Amino acid sequence: MSKNHYHAREAAAALLKMAKTTSDPAVAVGLIEAASKLKDEAGELSPPVTVQPPDVYPDDVQPKED
């Protein structure tokens, strides 16, 4: 995920938190709409990338011995 997508999603999450805390329904609607727009622009999340150190093997794979 690019840095821009990450920041857009973080900003959208912050807007949703603010919308939950406000008592003004009009402000809450505006914040929710802004968060929705940011999330739409950021797009879908990419699948997580798992990185294992070279000396770690999954349970079903054993290292070749010399």
N, C-alpha and C positions, 0 to 999 in steps of 0.2 A: 504494500500500500504506500502510495507516495505521501510525502510530508503534508502536502496540501489537503489530501483526503483525510488524513489523520486529524489535522487541525480543524477541518470543517466538521467532522463527526464529534470532536471534543466540544466545539462551540455549540453544536446542536444539543448535546447532552446538558451543557450549562444552561442553555435557554429553557430546556424542559424542566430543569430543577427550579429555575426562577419562576416559571409558570405555575409550578405546584405551590410555591410559597406566597404568591400574590393573592390578595383578596378581591382585586378588581377583575371581573370576568372579561372585560374588553382588553385589558392588558394581557391576561392569560391567553386569550385567543390569538392576539398578535404575536406573542412569544412562541406559541405552538406552531403557528403558520410559518414563522421565520425558521424554526428548527426543522420543520418538514422540508422547506425549500433547501436548506443547507444539506440535509441528508440525501435529498434527491440529486443534488449537484455532485455530492461526494461519490455517489454510486454504491454498488454492492461491495461488501467486504470480500477481499480475496481470501482463499483458504489459508489457514495458518501454515507457516513454514517451520518445520522442525529440523533443527540442526543437532546432530550428534557428534561428539568428538570422535576422531578416527579409531580410538581404542575401545569404543563401546559398540557392542553388537546386539541386535535384537535377539530375543530368546531362541528363535528357531534357526539362527545362523551362527555357526561357530567359526572362529578364525582358522585359516589354514596353518598347519604347523610345518615348519621346515625340517 
